[in-house]
Each structure stands twice: as C-alpha cells, then as structure tokens.
Amino acid sequence: MAADPVFDLEETLTRLDGDRELFGELAALFLKEYRKDVETLRAALHRAERGSAASVAHRLKGSVMQFCAFMAVDIVRRTEELCRQGDLTSASALRPALETRLDELEKALREALEAGRNC
C-alpha cells in the first residue's frame, strides 16, 4: 500500500482550473508565510491566548486546504478545534506533529515548483 501523498497536486491544479502560474504564486506565498504563522501559534499557545491560537490555526488551515494537503488539514483542524474549546494543553501536544506535516508540505511544494520549472 502506498503512503498518502503530502498534497494532491492534480486535485490542486483542478481546483485552480489548471493554472500552474497561480499554483506557483500560492505556493510561494505559503512558503514565505507559514513559518511566521507557526511561530505565532507557538507563542499564542505558550501565552495561553485561546482566541489568537484559534485564529492562527484557522488561517493555517485555509492555507493548507488550498493544496489538498489532507493530513496537514486534519491536524490543523483538530488544533483549531482544541483552541476554540480552550484545551490548549492538547493543542500544544499536537503542535510538533503539525509542524512536521507543514515541513513535509514545504518540501513537497518546493519539489513541485522545481519540477514545474524543469518541464
């Protein structure tokens, strides 16, 4: 059985009407911004700022959803829900796994962008 892909490029491009240039722009924006969001989430969880943590988790969820990165979407969705419920301890416990998924997405997006340049 094959491992689940980090993101679904084909479905992402379908949702973007095949616009590879738009994909590149969205990917570049994600790559530029996601680490800032992760740091903001980390800080909000550390300071027990439930609303801020939920807000940044929501923003991250939207970012990863556009790439059909379903494993990352799942964990960031759970993080957002826990923050909204006020369970910051559980949300904090998910943070390392969330960061791992986002790092995997970063790598996969960079590879997809590079492959697109070489076509």
Disulfide bonds with the S-S distance in Angstrom:
none
